[in-house]
């Protein structure tokens, strides 16, 4: 199967009118009023409808998380089209997230809009984000450097934690959960949200999860230790806000602390304490009904302390990011056209404190950006431009342009183009013996064309064709492992998702993804990018109180090295989930991941989780 460059170019030329969201959402066409019921924040850094989003979107809400068999964020995300998670083992293990073939360092992960990636590695530890704290996940695929700056090449994942507010006609509500896991472990969590008598919206939660784990590394892999790699984590999340006549004040934060075991050769470290915190405080000022401004102060901490029992000393890596974001949005109408103008400035400082002696331990980054959007009947157009200045490598300008057009009320075409860049990490720039301070940022150009079709009330189809081109990619090779700019890469892909509801009890959903992840310098496939991925889901409401879901996932083969001499086998896994409602407040969930205990690897030398069983009870109040 081949998706040619000509197909992408032709489609982009024919329909530069486009990008919309996942699975068809109705829009207003020819003065027909249709409710836009889903609001997303991530693509444009402001609220907007999913139907008029300028990006291919995935929105995962709390109900979908609770219906999943996943026990952690890594397992949850791997079920979605365009997303690959490669993990060095099970719960708590290091993992890498790729979107549309772009690496974890080319993907931005946010918590409530705040960056989470380590300044040293450039990647986010997904294990530090517990599922119990998540209200919603918004994933905007494609380049978003014009909105978010560095690293937003493959896409943006915005994890939105639980937020406060009234619970229908109640001043407060919450839930308590507890369960057991196999391999042996357990978890408990509690969440409370509401509104105080003086109008303060609040949400507070805490969780504890742990497992004895299993032996992550294969017996013939370097550093293998024949033991179980356990994981223990505690977390706390908080959100506060209050509305005033003139606007709003808000704050939120997520803190997690973990103890992680991994394999390494004696006498090197094989355990770690990891602490992560992301939070912000901000205010929104409403100048008028159609003009508002926002100012936010944010901070992110990523800290690890690696050690081995009985061996003196430890390795410490700590990065701190502090930032300021100020934006202003004005909306107005001229005739039948609705306009939205946004301007913003952003600045943050990254610092490293480590037992490793970096040549430089801090850098400053600043940016200014602008966005313009219009809506005219069935047409939406979005555009953006951003200027970034980095203390190390200078300045970069990025931009994007996209639109959507509803050919019919239930058929929306989309197309977009955008540029992006990735900033070199502290490790790539300054790590002793292996750093190169002369590195320049990676640059990208990306196209997307797609359609979203609500075929009937019961059937929906979403299709996208895309191409990402990367130049000045940073690579390092033996024997020096000194990183340098040279590589060029191209990823061309197709994504299809189809869902159908047979009746009130039966429904199905399927997805298919094919991509060509090519290193243009060598002609080889990029490492750890599978060409084919597919998934299927069957849901059955067996009783009014019993919901059953079965899922199959196919992961295609992928090469484990740049030279394409080592190849990992394809695999198929199956999950089962049963949710029984005793009443409106109490639910029992029994789920099994990897039902048939399939033995496979997503990273060479590291064994993926086998059969995992979860039995949990949730009580809402």
ZAKE-137677 format. One record per residue (C-alpha): residue in one letter; x, y, z. Coordinates in Angstrom, 2 decimals. Example, Ala and Ser with C-alpha at 12.3 -4.5 7.8 and 13.67 -1.06 7.14 Angstrom:
// residues 2
 code       X       Y       Z
    A   12.30   -4.50    7.80
    S   13.67   -1.06    7.14
END
This chain:
// residues 621
 code       X       Y       Z
    X    0.00    0.00    0.00
    X    1.33    3.41   -0.91
    X    0.07    6.94   -0.26
    X    1.81    9.17   -2.75
    X    3.02   12.70   -2.33
    X    0.79   13.61   -5.27
    X   -2.32   12.49   -3.39
    X   -1.47   14.69   -0.42
    X   -0.60   17.69   -2.60
    X   -3.71   17.35   -4.76
    X   -6.04   16.98   -1.81
    X   -4.44   19.95   -0.06
    X   -4.86   22.07   -3.19
    X   -8.50   21.07   -3.74
    X   -9.62   21.56   -0.13
    X   -7.51   24.09    1.72
    X  -10.81   24.86    3.27
    X  -10.77   22.43    6.11
    X   -9.94   20.91    9.53
    X  -12.61   19.60   11.86
    X  -12.80   17.29   14.83
    X  -13.37   13.64   15.47
    X  -16.55   11.89   14.40
    X  -19.12   14.17   12.83
    X  -20.46   17.05   14.85
    X  -23.37   19.05   13.34
    X  -22.84   22.66   12.25
    X  -25.06   25.45   10.96
    X  -25.58   25.26    7.21
    X  -27.92   27.45    5.14
    X  -29.37   29.04    8.28
    X  -30.21   25.65    9.82
    X  -29.49   25.83   13.52
    X  -27.59   22.85   14.92
    X  -26.31   22.58   18.48
    X  -22.53   22.41   18.93
    X  -22.35   20.46   22.16
    X  -18.65   19.69   22.54
    X  -16.17   22.40   23.55
    X  -12.41   22.00   23.18
    X   -9.66   24.32   24.42
    X   -6.43   22.82   23.15
    X   -6.05   23.61   19.41
    X   -6.27   27.43   19.62
    X   -5.59   27.89   23.35
    X   -9.15   29.18   23.69
    X  -12.59   27.60   23.90
    X  -14.18   26.47   20.64
    X  -16.53   23.86   19.28
    X  -15.22   20.46   18.28
    X  -17.07   20.68   14.97
    X  -15.13   23.84   14.03
    X  -11.76   22.75   15.36
    X   -8.80   23.49   13.10
    X   -7.22   20.11   13.90
    X   -7.98   16.44   13.88
    X   -9.05   15.93   17.46
    X   -9.47   13.15   19.97
    X  -11.46   13.91   23.11
    X  -11.43   11.32   25.90
    X  -13.89   12.11   28.67
    X  -14.17   10.71   32.19
    X  -16.84    8.20   31.22
    X  -14.62    6.74   28.50
    X  -11.69    6.46   30.92
    X  -13.90    4.54   33.35
    X  -15.08    2.18   30.58
    X  -11.49    1.40   29.60
    X   -9.50   -1.57   30.82
    X   -6.43    0.66   31.22
    X   -4.86    1.12   34.65
    X   -2.49    3.92   33.58
    X   -2.24    6.69   31.01
    X    0.19    4.78   28.78
    X   -2.24    1.91   28.33
    X   -5.17    4.24   27.73
    X   -3.58    6.35   24.98
    X   -2.27    3.43   22.95
    X   -5.84    2.51   21.96
    X   -6.33    5.64   19.82
    X   -5.65    6.27   16.15
    X   -2.42    8.07   15.32
    X   -0.91    7.45   18.76
    X    1.82    4.98   19.65
    X    3.21    4.40   23.14
    X    6.43    2.38   23.43
    X    7.19    1.36   27.00
    X   10.19   -0.19   28.77
    X    7.92   -2.55   30.70
    X    4.74   -2.14   32.70
    X    3.29    0.33   35.19
    X    5.80    3.02   36.16
    X    8.24    2.18   33.37
    X    9.78    4.80   31.12
    X    7.76    5.27   27.94
    X    7.72    7.35   24.77
    X    4.64    8.84   23.14
    X    4.54    9.42   19.38
    X    1.79   11.08   17.36
    X    1.70   10.47   13.62
    X    5.26    9.19   13.63
    X    6.76   12.14   15.49
    X    8.77   11.27   18.62
    X    7.95   12.04   22.25
    X   10.33   15.02   22.06
    X    8.33   16.30   19.07
    X    5.03   16.09   20.97
    X    3.87   18.52   23.67
    X    2.14   17.07   26.75
    X    0.31   19.58   28.94
    X   -1.54   19.43   32.24
    X   -4.26   22.08   32.22
    X   -2.35   23.90   29.49
    X    1.03   23.84   31.29
    X    4.10   22.09   29.86
    X    5.25   18.93   31.63
    X    8.32   17.72   29.69
    X   11.68   17.41   31.41
    X   14.18   20.02   30.18
    X   16.95   17.39   30.25
    X   15.30   14.57   28.26
    X   12.67   16.63   26.43
    X    9.98   14.03   27.15
    X    7.10   13.73   29.61
    X    6.88   10.83   32.04
    X    3.31    9.61   31.46
    X    3.57    7.49   34.61
    X    3.50   10.72   36.64
    X   -0.09   11.47   35.50
    X   -2.56    9.18   37.33
    X   -5.85    8.31   35.64
    X   -7.83    9.03   38.80
    X   -7.01   12.77   38.55
    X   -8.12   13.18   34.93
    X  -11.43   14.74   33.92
    X  -10.77   14.92   30.18
    X   -7.97   14.53   27.63
    X   -7.85   16.65   24.48
    X   -5.44   15.54   21.76
    X   -4.85   17.87   18.81
    X   -2.97   16.03   16.07
    X   -0.66   17.83   13.68
    X    1.66   20.84   14.08
    X    0.74   23.47   16.68
    X    3.96   25.43   17.10
    X    2.08   28.57   16.01
    X    0.12   28.21   19.27
    X    2.50   26.36   21.62
    X    5.97   27.01   20.26
    X    8.75   24.44   20.56
    X    8.16   20.71   20.20
    X    4.51   20.81   19.00
    X    5.29   19.03   15.71
    X    3.36   15.77   15.99
    X    0.60   17.14   18.17
    X   -0.48   18.35   21.59
    X   -1.88   16.25   24.43
    X   -3.68   18.34   27.05
    X   -4.63   16.47   30.22
    X   -7.35   18.37   32.07
    X   -7.66   17.43   35.71
    X  -10.90   17.35   37.64
    X  -12.49   20.79   37.95
    X  -14.93   22.20   40.50
    X  -18.47   23.54   40.29
    X  -22.03   22.66   41.14
    X  -23.13   19.04   40.77
    X  -26.52   19.56   39.18
    X  -28.77   20.70   42.01
    X  -26.23   19.72   44.70
    X  -23.58   21.95   46.23
    X  -21.00   19.15   46.22
    X  -20.42   15.60   45.01
    X  -17.61   13.12   44.81
    X  -16.50    9.53   44.58
    X  -14.43    6.96   46.40
    X  -12.79    4.03   44.59
    X  -10.78    1.01   45.68
    X   -9.61   -2.11   43.91
    X   -7.09   -4.90   43.52
    X   -4.78   -5.66   40.61
    X   -3.00   -8.68   39.23
    X    0.04   -8.75   39.08
    X   -0.62   -8.24   42.74
    X   -1.31   -4.70   43.74
    X   -4.09   -2.33   44.59
    X   -5.33    1.22   44.44
    X   -7.61    3.68   46.16
    X   -8.70    7.19   45.30
    X  -11.11    9.86   46.50
    X  -12.38   12.98   44.74
    X  -14.59   15.82   45.91
    X  -15.91   18.76   43.94
    X  -18.47   21.50   44.51
    X  -19.11   25.16   45.18
    X  -18.78   26.85   48.56
    X  -21.35   29.25   50.01
    X  -19.24   32.22   48.91
    X  -19.05   31.01   45.31
    X  -15.66   29.28   45.20
    X  -15.61   26.29   42.86
    X  -13.29   23.56   44.11
    X  -12.08   20.09   43.22
    X   -9.74   18.04   45.37
    X   -8.49   14.50   44.93
    X   -5.92   12.04   46.18
    X   -4.90    8.58   45.03
    X   -2.56    5.73   45.90
    X   -1.66    2.92   43.52
    X    0.94    0.19   43.72
    X    1.88   -3.14   42.17
    X    4.58   -5.71   42.74
    X    5.09   -5.68   38.98
    X    6.99   -8.26   36.98
    X   10.44   -8.66   35.44
    X   10.47   -5.92   32.78
    X   13.62   -6.93   30.88
    X   14.16  -10.00   28.75
    X   16.65  -12.53   30.20
    X   19.17  -11.99   27.38
    X   19.03   -8.19   27.59
    X   21.97   -6.16   28.90
    X   21.48   -5.22   32.55
    X   18.82   -7.84   33.21
    X   18.15   -8.58   36.88
    X   15.84  -11.53   37.67
    X   13.43   -9.67   39.96
    X   10.07   -7.94   39.94
    X   10.03   -4.28   39.01
    X    7.44   -2.81   41.33
    X    5.80    0.59   41.38
    X    4.21    2.71   44.10
    X    2.70    6.15   43.60
    X    0.77    8.72   45.59
    X   -0.83   11.77   43.99
    X   -2.81   14.86   44.90
    X   -4.76   17.24   42.65
    X   -6.48   20.54   43.40
    X   -8.47   23.10   41.43
    X   -9.97   26.38   42.71
    X  -11.81   29.17   40.90
    X  -14.17   32.03   41.58
    X  -16.24   34.11   39.18
    X  -16.63   37.84   39.59
    X  -18.54   40.53   37.71
    X  -15.26   41.50   36.03
    X  -13.92   38.01   35.27
    X  -12.43   35.03   37.10
    X   -9.54   33.93   39.32
    X   -8.38   30.31   39.19
    X   -5.61   27.93   40.25
    X   -4.88   24.24   39.82
    X   -2.10   21.77   40.45
    X   -1.17   18.09   40.21
    X    1.52   16.53   42.41
    X    2.71   12.93   42.20
    X    5.50   11.06   43.95
    X    6.57    7.57   42.94
    X    9.01    4.83   43.78
    X   10.11    2.92   40.72
    X   12.22   -0.20   40.27
    X   14.01   -1.06   37.05
    X   16.81   -3.37   35.90
    X   20.42   -2.28   35.61
    X   23.82   -3.92   35.95
    X   25.47   -3.91   39.37
    X   26.63   -1.52   40.82
    X   24.57    0.98   38.78
    X   21.29    2.45   40.04
    X   18.14    0.34   39.77
    X   15.59    2.28   41.84
    X   14.30    5.85   41.75
    X   12.15    8.28   43.64
    X   10.36   10.51   41.14
    X    8.47   13.69   41.98
    X    6.48   15.73   39.48
    X    4.41   18.87   39.96
    X    2.58   21.03   37.45
    X    0.43   24.00   38.44
    X   -0.71   27.49   37.61
    X   -2.56   30.51   38.96
    X   -4.35   32.93   36.69
    X   -6.98   35.54   36.16
    X   -9.37   36.34   33.33
    X  -10.51   39.93   32.88
    X  -13.71   40.50   30.90
    X  -13.37   43.97   29.38
    X  -16.73   43.56   27.64
    X  -19.01   40.78   26.42
    X  -16.76   40.15   23.42
    X  -13.31   41.05   24.76
    X  -11.35   39.27   27.49
    X   -7.72   38.96   28.62
    X   -5.92   36.30   30.62
    X   -2.72   36.27   32.65
    X   -1.25   33.01   34.01
    X    1.80   32.13   36.09
    X    2.85   28.49   35.87
    X    5.51   26.17   37.20
    X    6.57   22.62   36.51
    X    8.94   20.40   38.48
    X   10.47   17.12   37.34
    X   12.77   15.52   39.91
    X   14.33   12.05   40.11
    X   16.76   10.52   42.57
    X   18.22    7.23   41.35
    X   20.00    4.85   43.72
    X   20.80    1.21   44.52
    X   20.41   -0.30   47.94
    X   23.76   -1.09   49.50
    X   25.70    1.08   47.04
    X   26.77    4.55   48.27
    X   25.71    7.67   46.38
    X   22.89    8.55   44.04
    X   22.16   10.35   40.76
    X   19.92   13.40   40.88
    X   18.20   15.14   37.97
    X   15.90   18.06   38.64
    X   14.40   20.47   36.14
    X   12.22   23.44   36.98
    X   10.21   25.47   34.49
    X    8.56   28.76   35.49
    X    6.47   30.68   33.02
    X    4.21   33.60   32.28
    X    1.44   33.67   29.68
    X   -0.67   36.72   28.78
    X   -3.36   36.64   26.09
    X   -6.19   38.84   24.87
    X   -9.10   37.76   22.65
    X  -11.60   39.98   20.86
    X  -14.63   38.61   19.01
    X  -16.83   40.65   16.67
    X  -19.16   40.32   13.70
    X  -19.39   42.00   10.31
    X  -22.60   41.04    8.62
    X  -22.84   37.25    8.62
    X  -19.13   36.76    9.38
    X  -17.91   36.08   12.92
    X  -14.31   37.06   13.67
    X  -11.94   36.18   16.51
    X   -8.58   37.87   17.11
    X   -6.11   36.65   19.74
    X   -2.73   38.04   20.68
    X   -0.38   36.66   23.30
    X    3.05   36.76   24.84
    X    4.75   33.89   26.63
    X    8.02   33.58   28.52
    X    9.52   30.83   30.61
    X   12.80   29.85   32.20
    X   14.18   26.32   32.38
    X   16.72   25.33   35.02
    X   18.63   22.13   35.70
    X   20.00   21.03   39.06
    X   21.88   17.75   38.80
    X   24.75   15.69   40.13
    X   25.87   15.67   36.49
    X   27.91   18.77   35.63
    X   26.15   20.51   32.72
    X   28.06   23.33   30.99
    X   24.90   25.46   31.15
    X   22.16   25.04   33.75
    X   19.50   27.55   32.70
    X   18.00   29.19   29.64
    X   15.31   31.76   28.92
    X   12.66   31.50   26.22
    X   10.16   34.12   25.03
    X    7.51   34.33   22.35
    X    4.79   36.49   20.87
    X    1.95   35.08   18.79
    X   -1.28   36.04   17.05
    X   -4.31   34.14   15.77
    X   -7.21   35.05   13.51
    X  -10.35   32.98   12.91
    X  -13.53   33.55   10.98
    X  -16.81   31.71   10.62
    X  -19.14   32.31    7.70
    X  -22.12   29.96    7.48
    X  -20.60   26.53    6.73
    X  -17.01   27.82    6.43
    X  -14.44   28.19    9.19
    X  -10.90   29.50    8.65
    X   -8.17   29.54   11.31
    X   -4.67   30.99   11.06
    X   -1.79   31.71   13.39
    X    1.78   32.96   13.47
    X    4.33   32.90   16.29
    X    7.83   34.23   16.90
    X    9.97   32.31   19.43
    X   13.30   33.42   20.86
    X   15.55   30.92   22.62
    X   18.67   31.99   24.51
    X   20.67   29.09   23.02
    X   19.83   28.95   19.33
    X   18.17   32.27   18.45
    X   14.78   32.81   16.85
    X   12.18   30.79   14.92
    X    8.96   31.84   13.17
    X    6.14   29.31   12.71
    X    2.66   29.58   11.21
    X   -0.40   27.55   10.30
    X   -3.51   27.85    8.13
    X   -6.58   25.66    8.05
    X  -10.30   25.62    7.48
    X  -13.39   23.43    7.54
    X  -16.38   23.44    5.22
    X  -19.67   21.64    5.76
    X  -20.62   20.41    2.29
    X  -23.75   18.97    3.89
    X  -24.99   19.38    7.46
    X  -23.47   15.98    8.26
    X  -20.44   16.00    5.91
    X  -17.49   18.24    6.82
    X  -14.31   18.47    4.77
    X  -11.07   19.76    6.26
    X   -7.54   20.67    5.28
    X   -4.63   22.36    7.01
    X   -0.98   23.30    6.69
    X    1.46   24.17    9.44
    X    5.12   24.55   10.30
    X    6.79   23.52   13.54
    X   10.09   23.17   15.34
    X   11.72   21.29   18.20
    X   14.16   22.91   20.57
    X   17.28   20.90   21.49
    X   17.17   19.57   25.05
    X   19.72   20.26   27.78
    X   21.04   16.73   27.34
    X   21.59   17.28   23.62
    X   23.19   20.66   24.18
    X   25.23   20.30   27.35
    X   25.41   16.72   28.65
    X   29.10   16.03   29.48
    X   31.02   14.41   26.61
    X   27.84   13.96   24.52
    X   26.44   17.51   24.20
    X   26.66   19.85   21.23
    X   25.90   23.53   22.04
    X   25.89   24.40   18.32
    X   22.73   22.42   17.60
    X   19.92   24.17   15.73
    X   16.21   23.39   16.17
    X   14.53   20.72   14.09
    X   11.99   22.14   11.62
    X    8.85   20.65   10.10
    X    6.18   21.24    7.47
    X    2.93   19.31    7.69
    X   -0.24   18.88    5.64
    X   -3.56   17.24    6.41
    X   -6.73   16.58    4.43
    X   -9.79   14.79    5.79
    X  -13.51   14.41    6.07
    X  -15.97   13.82    8.86
    X  -19.25   12.19    7.84
    X  -22.25   11.37    9.96
    X  -23.64    8.85    7.50
    X  -26.78    8.19    9.54
    X  -27.87    8.85   13.10
    X  -26.18    5.55   13.98
    X  -23.09    5.60   11.75
    X  -20.11    7.98   11.68
    X  -16.90    8.01    9.65
    X  -13.72   10.05   10.03
    X  -10.87    9.90    7.54
    X   -7.58   11.80    7.32
    X   -4.55   11.79    5.04
    X   -1.44   13.59    6.28
    X    2.23   14.18    5.63
    X    4.90   15.43    8.04
    X    8.31   16.48    6.68
    X   11.20   17.03    9.07
    X   14.58   18.61    8.37
    X   17.65   19.35   10.47
    X   16.64   16.41   12.64
    X   19.03   15.79   15.52
    X   20.75   12.41   15.47
    X   23.73   10.79   17.20
    X   25.69    7.72   16.11
    X   28.46    5.55   17.47
    X   31.23    5.78   18.44
    X   31.05    9.41   19.65
    X   27.25    9.71   20.12
    X   27.70   13.44   19.62
    X   24.34   14.85   18.38
    X   24.26   16.91   15.23
    X   21.79   18.33   12.67
    X   21.59   16.48    9.39
    X   18.71   14.05    9.11
    X   15.58   14.48    7.03
    X   12.45   12.44    7.59
    X    9.01   12.11    6.05
    X    5.93   10.43    7.49
    X    2.93    9.98    5.19
    X   -0.17    8.38    6.63
    X   -3.84    7.49    6.46
    X   -6.23    7.30    9.44
    X   -9.77    5.88    9.31
    X  -12.29    5.52   12.12
    X  -15.80    4.09   11.77
    X  -18.48    3.67   14.43
    X  -21.99    2.19   14.24
    X  -24.78    1.63   16.75
    X  -27.03   -1.30   15.82
    X  -29.58   -0.61   18.53
    X  -29.77    0.48   22.15
    X  -27.72   -2.53   23.25
    X  -25.12   -3.21   20.54
    X  -22.50   -0.88   19.04
    X  -19.14   -1.25   17.30
    X  -16.17    0.98   16.56
    X  -13.12    0.30   14.44
    X   -9.99    2.22   13.49
    X   -7.18    1.68   11.03
    X   -3.92    3.53   10.53
    X   -1.26    3.12    7.87
    X    1.88    5.24    7.65
    X    5.25    5.32    5.93
    X    7.85    6.63    8.44
    X   10.89    7.18    6.22
    X   14.37    8.43    7.06
    X   15.04   10.28    3.78
    X   18.82   10.21    4.29
    X   18.97    6.40    4.34
    X   15.64    5.24    2.95
    X   15.10    3.17    6.09
    X   12.05    3.20    8.33
    X   12.29    5.39   11.42
    X   12.90    3.26   14.49
    X    9.92    2.22   16.64
    X    7.25    3.39   14.19
    X    4.89    0.64   13.11
    X    3.42    0.98    9.63
    X    0.06   -0.59   10.43
    X   -2.13   -0.27   13.49
    X   -5.75   -1.33   13.88
    X   -8.30   -1.66   16.65
    X  -11.87   -2.87   17.06
    X  -14.39   -2.47   19.87
    X  -17.72   -4.18   20.52
    X  -20.04   -2.89   23.24
    X  -23.07   -4.75   24.59
    X  -25.54   -3.59   27.21
    X  -26.42   -7.04   28.51
    X  -28.72   -5.67   31.22
    X  -29.86   -2.23   32.22
    X  -27.27   -2.51   34.98
    X  -24.51   -4.39   33.08
    X  -22.27   -3.02   30.30
    X  -19.80   -5.27   28.50
    X  -17.00   -4.15   26.18
    X  -14.47   -6.17   24.22
    X  -11.50   -4.66   22.39
    X   -8.92   -6.03   19.97
    X   -5.76   -4.15   19.04
    X   -3.24   -4.99   16.32
    X    0.22   -3.48   16.45
    X    2.28   -3.97   13.33
    X    5.94   -4.88   13.18
    X    8.47   -2.10   13.59
    X   12.24   -1.77   13.40
    X   14.11   -1.35   16.68
    X   17.10    0.52   15.25
    X   17.89    3.14   12.64
    X   19.78    0.70   10.43
    X   16.68   -1.57   10.23
    X   18.63   -4.69   11.17
    X   16.45   -5.56   14.17
    X   12.70   -5.99   13.84
    X   10.02   -6.47   16.49
    X    7.16   -8.83   15.69
    X    3.55   -7.71   15.22
    X    1.07   -8.56   17.95
    X   -2.64   -8.75   18.78
    X   -4.04   -8.11   22.24
    X   -7.56   -8.39   23.61
    X   -9.22   -6.52   26.49
    X  -12.50   -7.19   28.27
    X  -14.41   -4.81   30.55
    X  -17.57   -5.43   32.57
    X  -19.24   -2.64   34.56
    X  -22.13   -3.55   36.85
    X  -24.23   -0.81   38.47
    X  -25.75   -1.81   41.78
    X  -27.62    1.50   41.81
    X  -27.04    5.07   40.63
    X  -24.20    5.53   43.12
    X  -22.30    2.22   43.16
    X  -20.45    0.45   40.35
    X  -18.31   -2.66   40.18
    X  -15.73   -2.85   37.39
    X  -13.92   -6.01   36.32
    X  -11.45   -5.65   33.47
    X   -8.72   -7.72   31.86
    X   -5.99   -6.26   29.67
    X   -4.12   -8.61   27.31
    X   -6.66  -11.36   27.97
    X   -4.69  -14.10   26.21
    X   -1.40  -13.13   27.89
    X    0.30  -12.31   24.59
    X    4.11  -12.08   24.86
    X    5.34   -9.06   22.88
    X    7.68   -6.07   23.00
    X    7.22   -2.42   22.00
    X   10.84   -1.63   22.95
    X   13.59   -4.12   22.20
    X   14.62   -6.05   25.31
    X   11.62   -4.97   27.40
    X    8.65   -7.28   27.93
    X    5.23   -5.64   27.57
    X    2.65   -6.32   30.30
    X    1.01   -9.71   30.21
    X   -2.47  -10.46   31.44
    X   -3.52   -7.71   33.87
    X   -6.69   -8.02   35.96
    X   -8.46   -5.14   37.70
    X  -11.39   -5.51   40.11
    X  -12.61   -2.22   41.54
    X  -15.60   -0.66   43.29
    X  -16.63    3.00   42.97
    X  -19.13    4.77   45.20
    X  -20.46    8.16   44.11
    X  -22.13   10.60   46.47
END
